[in-house]
């Protein structure tokens, strides 16, 4: 079946190019806003797909996924769930007839894990990849591995703005212009009172509207940072302009109101939205945009394990996306609520730099490929990923070898953060810390108190300690999403609900890193080093915090008192081992900490194979630079790196992640008990890694010393990520117009000095130097150093270290 009609959009002219490129390797479709990439490209991909096979369109936001699916279905004259369907959290509209499925990245990752070969899928399209959401980045890395198994699968990446990282990875690109009418821009900075405080955002919005005489007759799109500001602005508008139609675009808003916001048939209205309206969602009748210039994002602090909600200035790319929303159907106007002099960052940083790695680490363990071998746009931070793996092992979701356990496999079915999944699993047992207490075949029960807390945390709606349970119970009664999530958990756990209250001990295992020890101030110190102020007084030595929020420079948390005996403290403590060298040998110092306090420690000598294993583990955690490298090893490494980069030799890869992953093969054999930390066998081990013949070839092509044209031997300096350098007196290079390494394949930077060793010039091209700059150097130097030769034609003069007198005598 074909669409009843397709709109004429700028991308329409590229139909043949798109079909021709599809399936010939990954395709990057760069199309400006308004080009029609989210509308036309999926339909073209479906047109080219073999009968019975599906096309997946991955959209980063739930609202956009639903909106795109409805728009595409309408082009077939159908309702959603027939030819075009969608699948998002808590909502699935597909049937056996569905061939084009719009889904969110998390759903795509789950389906990839369930079927890595994607049987029955012809094309996968990742939309808005320039936003660099972590789930999108992960899906792209996995899909490239799928393409190795399935040569017939087509991969399409769609971006509204060029992305250099994507352009480097994807050779096949198709660029199309957008369609946007002229949009004028006005800046309206916030007013400040006598104390320097800026006016409230709702007041600022009302003032901006007053700048446009006919705004009530237009559809106005207002970009705000978050839900609270949406509510504040809605209240202010309702009081000031009660006759104006208001609509809100946010995940908390009922679906019907979201549809009214998007539907031009609703007539003139003010749409209050977050950044979800920047891309994919088309609101055709918007002619006025008011942009707060702010976005609210959750930034995960790797050091503390706490997410900090930050309201910050948007990027220049986002500002342009927002401005363009006012010019879809006619010329429009955009009011920016900041000063024109304020500079913006070019683009938002990738999410991989500021996210919680625990869910990612578990997904990667499910996938199975070594993380360093995946073709990332930007690889995850190695140390942060290792910490996340350790946390998963503490929760017994991964075994010691990093493989997914039965409990870890259950997390996917639970569909929540691994921490909450572990909490739910623990809460099933009669004794929180004793899993063996559950006999096979016994009826599992989940206490209502544990269920309500898990729901409140899952939906980020945990109230204060004395109100959370009543608030969560009310939300569960009134929110279908809460009810569906609860049903999913009961099914995955094969459990029924009990009326029991929450036992704080059930929190201890999943939140062991948030167990705090009481300080004299009444705050609780965690292992991460932060201190948390409980939201109500807790008169107990230990407390566990299910939720910790960064507030200004400090932290507050919702906590429960804990009573722990010595055995429980040891079991719940976080273990840290550090290898060190003490006088006579190597020692492993192991410390168990909880709440920033040492609960136990142990020291024992490490020798033999155990020392090699410990050193390898220490280097993998801290990096190759954890112990000093001698100059000989550093020089060998840099020469080998240069040989690889210049193509002089085909050597094993010297990427640090590969070297670390293979340490037990090339470094461990050289470890002996007599080694000192400052004298590890780096040079010998690296030579073994490269191979004897390769090292000999390196010494020939990229030697440590070279003979200058004068015959004098000098050292070659191989700087990190730079051009090799040699130094000599200018006269030593006479008669030479090229001086390079590896038979001319590797250039040399020459530092030319005066007879007394003072620098005169730096060049990589002697021929050009003799013909150009040398004339001025000769003019300045021949009077200062008359005893030395300064010929008019240096190219024909023999190289020398001698004065004219000694040169004549010789």
N, C-alpha and C positions, 0 to 999 in steps of 0.2 A: 504493500500500500504506500502511496506517495502523498505528501502534504497537498491539501486542496489548493493552496497558493503560498508562495514565499514572498516576503517583503523585499523590495528593492533597496539594498543596503550597499555601502561602499565595498564590502567584501564580495558582493555578488559577482564582480568581474573576475574574481580569482578562483572560480569554481574548477575550471580545468586544471589550473596549477595545483590546487589542493588535491584533487583526485590523482593526478600524476605523481605527486610526492608521497601519497599515503602508502604505507607499507614498504617503502624503500629506506628503512631506517627511521629513527626518531625524527619527528618534525617539530620545529619551534615556530609557532604561528604568533607573530608579533603584530597586534592590531590595536590601534588607538581606540579610546572609548567611542562608542557609537558606530564602530565598523560592522558589528553584527556577528562577531566571532562566536559568542555563546548561543546564538540563534541558528546561524547557517552551518557552521562547521560540524556540529553533531549530526545534523540531518544529512549532510553530505557523506559523513562517515557511515551512517546507517545505510545510505543508498549504495555504498560500495561494499558493505559487509555481505558475506555469503548468507544464503537463506538459513534461518534457524540460529544464527549467531547474534550475540548482543554487542551493543556499544555501551561503554560506561563513560559517563561524564562526571568527574569528581569536582565538586564545588566546595570551597572551604567553609561556607556558612550555611546553617540549616535554613534560614529564611530565604537565602538566595537559591538554594537547591530546590525548595518547593516552588519558588517563583519561576525559575527557569523551566521546570518540568511542566507547570501549568501553561506557560507560554508556548512551549513546543507542542504540547498535546493539542492546544487550540488550533495550531496550524494544520493538524490532521483532522480537525473537526470532531475531536473526541474529548472525553474526559480523562483525567489522569488515571493511570492504572491499566490502560489498554496498550496501544503501541508504545507510549511514553509513560514511564512510572518513576517513582523516587523511593529512596530508602534513607531515612535519617533517624537519629535516636528517638525512640518511642513512637515512630510513625513510619508506616510502610504501605505504599500504594503501588503494588505490582501484581501482575497476573501471568498466566502461562503465555499470553499473547504479547507480553511486554518485551521489546527488543532494544529500547533505549532507556537505560536506568541512570537517573541522576542521583548521586550519593555524596555523603560527606567523607572526608579523608579517613576518619576513624573507622567508618563502615568498610571502606575500601581495604584498609589494612587487615581488618578481621577476615574479610573474604579472601585476601591473598594468603593469609596464614592457613585458612581452611583448604585452599586449592591453589598451590603455588604455580601450577601450569595454566590456570584460568581457562579450563576447558569450556568451550562454547562461547568464548569472548573473542571478538574479532579486533576491537579497537578499545584502548583506554585513553581518555583525554583528561589531562590535569589542567583545570582552569585557574586563572589568577596565580600562577606559579611565582610571579614577581613578588608576592607578599611574603614568600619564604617562611610559611608556617612549617613547623617541624614535621607534622604528619604528612604534609605534601612532599617535603624533602625526603622523608623516609620512603614514601610510596614510590617516588621517582627512583631512588636507589634500588629498591626491590624489583621494580618493573624492568630495569635494565638487566637484572639477572634472569627474570622471566623470559625476556627476549632472546637470551642465549638458549633456553630450552625450547622456545617457540619462535622459530624464525618467521612464522606467518603472522604473528601478532603485530598490530600497528600501534605506535605510541605517538601521541600528539600532546605537546605542551603549549598552553595558550597564555599569553602575557599582554598586558596593556602597555607595559613600558619595557624597553630593552634591559636585559640583565646580563652583564659581562660574564658572570659565572656560567649561566646557561649557554651563552653563545660559544664559550670555550668547549663545552661538552657536546653540543649538538651542531653538527656541521650543516644539516639541511634546514634552511630557514625560509619562511615566507612572510613578508612584511606588507601590511595594508594600511592605508590611511583611515582615519575615523571620520565621523560626521558630527560636527559641532558648529552651531551658529555662533556668531561673535558674542562674547560675554564680557561686559565691562566689569571692572574691579574697583571697589571702594574700600578704603581702610578706615576703621573706626576704633581707635584705641580706647581702652577703658578709662573712665574718669577716676581720679584719686582724691580722697578727702585730705583734710589738713594733716592727718597722721601718715599719709602715704598709702593707705589701704585702698585697693581697687574696688570698684562698685561690684555688686553681686551680679552673677551671670544672667539671672532672670531680668534684672533691671536693665542690664546692658542690651539684652535682646529686645525689650520693649522700645528702647531708644533707637535701636537699629531699624526696627519696623517703621518708626515714625519718620525716618529719612526717606521712605518711599510712599508717595502720595496714594497710589492705587494698590497697595499690597493686599488689601482685603479681596480684591477681584482676581488675585493670582493664586497659584499653588506655590507655597513657600516651603522649601526644605531647609530645616535647621539642623546643623551638625553639632551635637553635644557630647561631652565625654562619657557620661554614664547614666544609669537609671535614676539616681537621686536628682541630678540636674534636669533630666527629662520631667520628672514629677514636679520639681520646683517651677520650671518654666511653664508647664501645663497649668498649674494653679495660678500663676501670675497672669497668664493670658486669659484664663477663664474669668478672673475677677475684672480685668481691664476691658476685655472684648468678649462678652458672654455670647454674642451672636456668631462668632467665628467658629467654623468647624475645625476641631482638633483631631489629629490622629498620631499615634505613637508607633514607632518601629523599634521593637526590642523583643528579646526572647521571652520576657515575662508577660507580654501583651497577648490577649486572646487572638486566635487565628483570624476571626472575623474582622477585628479592628485592623490587623495587619493588611488584610485584603483591601479594606476600604482605603488605607493609606496609599496602596499601590494603584488603585483603580481610577483612571481619569474620569469615569462616570460619576465619581463622588463629588465632582465640582471643585471650586476653589477651596483650599484648606491649608492649614499649617501642619506640616509633618515634622514631628520632633523625633530625631533618630541619632543613633551612634554611628560609628564608622561602617556599620553593616550596609549602609546605603551608598558607600563610595563606589563599589563595583558590582557588576553582574545584575543587581536589581535595577530594572528600568522603570522610571516614573516619568512617562513621556511629557506630562503637562507642567512640569516644574519650570518656572521662568525666573524665580528669585531664590538664591541660596544665601543663607546666613551661616557663616562658618565661625564657630568659637575658636577654631585653631587648636583644639585640645583633644586628647585621646586618653582614655584610662586603660592602663595595661597592668597585668600581673607580672611582676619580675621576680623570678626565683633567685634567692641568694644562696649560691652553692656552699658558702662557708657556714651559714647558720641553718640551712634546711628550711627556711621560712620564706614564704612569698610576700612580697611587698607591693600593694596596689599603689600605682603611681599615676597621677594626672600630669601629663607633660605635653609639650608643644609637638604638633604633628610635623611630618617631614614635608619637604617641598613637593615631592611626588604626590603625597596625599592631598596637599592643598590644591594641586592642579586637577586631580581627580574630582574633588569636591566642586571646584569652580565649574568644571565641564558639565556637571549635572543641570546647570541652569540653561544650557544651550542645545537641548536635544531637538526641540521642535521649532524654535524661533530664537531670535536674539534675546539674551537674558542679562541678568545683573547679579553680581556676587558681592556681598558685604563681608569683609574679613574683620573680625573683632580683635585686631591687634595692630600694632604700629607697622608702617611700611618699612621702617628702618630695621626691624627685627629680622635677623637672619635665621633661616631654617636649614636643618640637615638635609642633604640631597634625598635620602631614602631611609626607611626604617631598617635597623639591623636585623639579620636573620634570627628567628626565634631560637635556634639551636644555641645561641650564646647566653640565653637568659631563661632557661626552663628547667623544670624538675626532670632529672634523667631517669628516675626510677621506672616509670611506665615504659620509656624507651628501652632501657636495659632488659626488661622482661620480654618485650616484643622481639628484640634482637636475639635473645636466647631461644625464643620460639622459632624464629626464622632459620637460625643455625649457621649462617655464613659468618666468618670472622669479620668483625666490624671494620678492621683496617683494610679489608679487601673489597668492601662495598664502594661503589663509585659515587661518593657523596659530593654534593655541591660545596658543602663545608663540613668536614668531619667533626663529630662531637668531641668535646674536650676529654682527653684520655683519662686524666685523673678523676674528673667528676663522674665519668662513666664507671670507673673502677669502684668508686665509693658507692655508687648506686647498686652495683652488683653485690657488694659486701652487705648492703642493707637487705637485699633480696635473700641472700644466704642466711642472714640473721633471722629472717621471717620463714625460712625453710621453703621458700618458693623456688630457689635454685639450690642444687646440691653443691658439694665442694668443687666439683669439676666444672661448674657453671651450667649444668644441664637443668632443664625445667623439671620440677617434681610434679607429682600428682596434684598437690595443692596449688602449684603454679599454673598448671593447665586449667584448673577450675576458675582462675581469675578472669580468663577471657569470657567464660560463660556468665560470670557475675557482672561484667561490664562496668567496673568502677576502678578507682585508683588501687594499685596493689596494697597500699597501707590499709585501706578500708576493707578490701577483700580479706586480708589477714585478720583484721579485727572481727569480721563476721565469722570467719572460720573458727577463731579462738572462742568466740562467744557461744558456739554450739556446745562446747564441752562443759561437763559438770564442774570441773576445776580448770580455770583458765590456763594454767601452766602445765597441765598434765593431759596430753592428748590420748594417752593410753587408757584414760578413764572411760572413753567411749567404746563400748563393746560393739562388735560387728552385728549389724541387724537391729540394734536398738533404735528406738524412735528419737530422731534428733529434734531438738526444740531451740528456737531462737527467742530470747527474752525480748519483750516489747521495748524495754528501755534501750537495749543494744540496737534494735532495729531503728528506733526513732533517732538515736544519735547518729547512726550511719547515714540515714536519709538526710538529716540536717547538714552533715559534713559533705555528703555527695553533691547536694544542691547549693552548697555555700550559704546556708541560711541558719547557722547556729547562733542562737541568742545567748544571753548571759546565763551563768550557771544556775541561777534561781528561777529562770523563766524558760529555759530551752525546751523542757519536756512538753509543757502545755502548748508552746508555739509550734513545735514539731508535730504534735498530735493534731492540731488544727489544720496545719498545712497538708498533712496526709489525708485528712478527711475531705479537703476541698480541692486538692490538686491531682488531676488524673496522672500526670507524669510521676508523682510520688507513688501513687498506687501501682502503676505499671512497674516501676523500679522494684518495689517491694515484692510484687508477684514474681519478677524475674529472679530475685535473690532466693526466695523460698524454693522455686523450681530447681535452680542450680545447686542449692545446698541439700535438696531432698528433705526439707525441714518444715515444721509447723511452728506457729507462733505460740508463745506462752505469755502469761500476764506478768511475768517476773520483772522486777526493776533492774536497772543497770548495776552490775557489780564492777566498781572501778578497777578491780584486779584484772578484768577482761581486757582493759585498755593497755595493760603494762607491756605485753609482748609487741603489739603492733606500733606502740608509741614509745618504745624503749629509749629512743633518742630524745624524747621530750619528757623524760622523767627528771624532775628537778629536786635539788637539795636545798632546804630552807636556809636563808641567810639571816643575819641579825636584822636586816632592813625589812624582813617580811617577804622579800622577793625570793624567787627560786632560781638557782643557777643550773643551766643545762650543760651537757657535755660539749656543745658547740661553742661554749664560752659566753653566750648571752645570758642575761638574767631576765626573768619574766615576772611581771606584776600580776598576780591573780585578780580576776574581776570581782572576787569576794574574798574576805579573809579566810585563810586556811591554816588552822592550828595543828599542823602535822609536819614531821621532819621531812617526809617525802611527799611529792605530788606529781600527778601525771596530767599533761596538758594535751587535750584532743585538738585544740585549735590555738595557734599562736599568731598574732597579728603584729606587724611592725607599725608602731605609732611614733612618728617623729624620729627621734634618735633612740627610743627605747622599744620595749615589746610588752604587750599585754596578752593574757591568755585565759581561756576557759579551762579550769582545772578541777581535779578531784583529789582528795587526800588518799594516800596509799600507806598501807601497813605492810612492811616487808621484813621477813627474817633474813638471816645471813645467807642461807642457801639461795633464796630468791634474788637477793641483791647480786650475788655472784652470777646467777643464770641470766639476769637481765642486763648486766654490765656490758658495755662495749669494749671489746678487746683490741688493743693496739700493740703490735710488736715492732721493735726497732733494733736493727743490727748495728753493733758498734765494735770498735777495737779498743781493748783495754790492756795496755802494757804487754802482757804475755800472749794475748791471742784475741780471737773474735768471741763476742758475747751476744746472746739474744736476750733483750730485756722486754718482757711482756707485762703490760699494765692493763688492769680492768678498771674502767671508770664508769660511774653513774652519777648524774647530777653534778659533774665537774669534780667529784670526789673519788679518790682512789679506794676501790673496795678490795683489791688484791693485786699482788705483783710477784713476778718470778724472774730470776736471772739464771742462765745456764750457758756453758761454753758450747761453741759450734765448731765442728771440725769435719774434715773429709767431704763426702758427698753432701752431707747436710749443709756445709758451708757454701758449696757451689749453688745448691738450691736456694739458700737464703740470700746470697748475693744477687742471683738472677731475679728473685722476687722483689728485692729492694730496688734494683735498677728499673724494673718494670713499673714500680710504683712512682719512683722519683725522677726517672729519666736518665739518659746516658751521661748527662753532665753532673750527676750526683757526686761522683768521685773525679778528682782531677785527671786530665789526660796529659801525658808528657808531650813535648814538642814533636818528637818523632812520630807519635801516633796521630797527632793533629795534622801534621804535614802530609802523612800518608792518606788520611781521610780526605783532605781537601784536594789532593792531586787526583785521587780516584773519582771524587765528585766531578771535578773539571773534565776528566776523561770521558765520563758518562755524558755530561751535558754537551760536550763538543763533538761527540761521536768518534773520538779517537780510538777508543777501545770499547768493547761490549763487556761490561763488568756487571756483577750482581748489583741489584738496587741498593742504594745507601739511604733510603728513606728511614727515618728514625723508628717509625712504627714497625717496619719489617725487621730492622735490626733488633728491636726489643723482643719481638715475638719469637725470634730464633736464637736468643742468647744462649739457651741450653746447648745449641749445636756448635757455635763458634767461640763462645767466651768461656763457658763452664769447664771445658777440658783443660784450660790453663790455670784454673784456680787451685792453689795449694794452701796449706795451713800457715805457711810462713809469709804469706802476702801481707803487705801493709796497705792501708787504704789510700795512701798517697802514691803508691807504686804498683797499681794494678796492671796486669799484662795487656794493656790496650793495644800496643803496637803489634805484638806477637799474635794476638787473637784476631785483629783486623786483617793482618797479612794472611792468616789461615782462612779467613772468610773470603778474601779476594782470590786466593790461590797463588801458588808459587810462580807460575808462568805469568800471571797477570801483574804481579809485583815487579818482576823483571822487566816486563814490557813497559810498565810505568816509569821505571828508572831510566829506560832508554828514551822514551818519548817526552816525558815530563820530569826531567832530572832535578835533583836537589841543587846541582851546580852546573853552570855552563861556562864555556870558554868564550870570552869576548873576542871581537875581531883582532884585538891586540895580542891575543894569546893568554891573557890573564884569566884565571878561573875565579868566578864569583858565585855567590849563593843566589838562588831564585826564591823570591818571596811569593808564596801562594796565599793571598788574603781570602778570607771567607766571602764567598759570593762576589769575587772581584777578578780583575785581570792580573795574571802573574806579572811580577815586576823585577827588573834587574837595575842595578846602579853602576855607573862607571864614569870616568872622565870623558868629556866630549871627544877629545883627540883619539880615544881608543876605538871610536866607531867610524873614523875616516875610511873612505873607500867602500863603505857598506850602505846599501839602500834598503835592505830588508833584514830584520833580525827577529826571528820567530821560533816557536817550538813545534815539535811534532811535524817536521817537514812542511812548515808553513800553515798547518791547520789550526794552530792555537796562537793568537797574537800575544805579544809581549809589550808591556808598558815600560819605556826606557826613561830612567831618571839620569839626565846628562848633567855632569858637574864640571865646575871650573878646576884649574890645576890645584887649587888649595882645598877642593872638596865641597865648595859652596854650590848650591843648586843653581843651574842655569835654565834648564828647560825640561819639560816632560812631553814625550811624543810616543806614538805608536806607529809612526810612518816616517822612517829616516829620509826616504827620497823626497818627500814633501818638505821636511824640515830643512834639508840642505838647500833646496830651491827657494825657500821662503824665509823663515825666521832666522836662519843662520846668519844672513847678511847683517842684521841688526846686532846679533850677539857678537859677531866678529868685530864690528865697529867699536863696541863698548869694551871688549876684553883684550884686543891686541895691544893696546897701550898699557893696560894694567899688568898683563903677563907677556912681556915682549920676548922672553926666553923660550916661549912655547910656540909651536907652529899654529898659524891661523890662515891657512891657504885660501885663495879666492875660489878654488875648485876643490872642495873637500872630498867630492866623490872620487877623484883620481889620486888623492894623497894616501899613502900607506897609513894604516892605523898604528898608533904608538903611545907609549907611556913616557917617552923620553923628551927632554928639552931639545931645541934645535941644535945646540952644540953637541950633545951626546948623540943625537940622531945622525949628525954629520960624521962624527967620529966612528960611528958603527958602520 
